[in-house]
Amino acid sequence: MPGLFDSWFGKNHKHSTEEVCKTYQPSAELVEEIESLPLVQRLLTDNSSIAFRPSLAPLTEEERSDPENYWQFPGGLGVPKNDKSENLDTWKNQFVRGTTLYGQHKIEYALQSFNEFDNVLINVVRFGDAMCGHNGLVHGGLISAFFDDSFGTVFLLASKGQNTGVTANLNINYRAPMPAGSTVAFVLWIDREEGSKKVFLKAEARSIPTEESDATLDETATIGEKAIGPGSIKFAEATALFIKLDTKRVEKMAEQKHS
């Protein structure tokens, strides 16, 4: 019987693997352009980066007991921390990370990095010119969806596979137009927890400076500013409330639904 996590991570799907493998791959030129940015170079070398569409697989009991070397997701799934390979087949039914929005002129590149000591996630993304509301500007609805999807990722990684969750509230403040075709960093973090169920999160979407700066940030700098560095433009900020759900209970509910 299919479980909820099988559905979430793409095991119950209508499209063939061959179809998905024919989908877009970013050009070598685009990858070189983005990965030459100082921020991205740092994320790629500090062993905290994760493929945006990681090749999730069931972890053995030994691997689940080794959080230093494995990123852990609900349903007993995970990926080695040094594995940067992507598996589009796993994620193709996902709205933000799947085939709907992944492609030339759409989401053209994405990489995520998680600091497990501070529970801070950085998602680097290039939105193409087919993702616009006003001409030349990224649609605010897409920004909102990317915030929500990324909040889910930081929630899952911070819980180390012990809990899944759902969005109960999402608020967005748009601060500056986000140009299409630019590379943007979404910085997300756990703000606080209340009781046994509620997790409050915050985030910012910022431009990525093309050069390192010697400027210093003052004490009022946000976590987003500190993560990206001086000279960054804040395009939007967001807050969210997630509700924890026990993974075993959710799986049991899914089994009952499909029985």
Buried (B, 14 or more C-beta within 10 A) or exposed (E): EEBBBBBBBBBEBEBEEEBBEEBBBBEEEBBEBBBEBBBBEBBBEEEBBBBBBBBBBEBEEEBBEBBEEBBBBBBBBBBBBEBBEBBBBBBBBBEBBBBEBBBBBBBBBBBBBBBBEEBBBBBBBBBBBBBBBEEEBBBBEBBBBBBBBBBBBBBBBBBBBEBBBEBEEBEBEBEEBBBBBBBBBBBBBBBEEEEEBBBBBBBBBBBBBEEEEEEEEEEEEBBBBEBBBBBBBBBBBBBBBBBBBEBEEBBEEBEEEEE
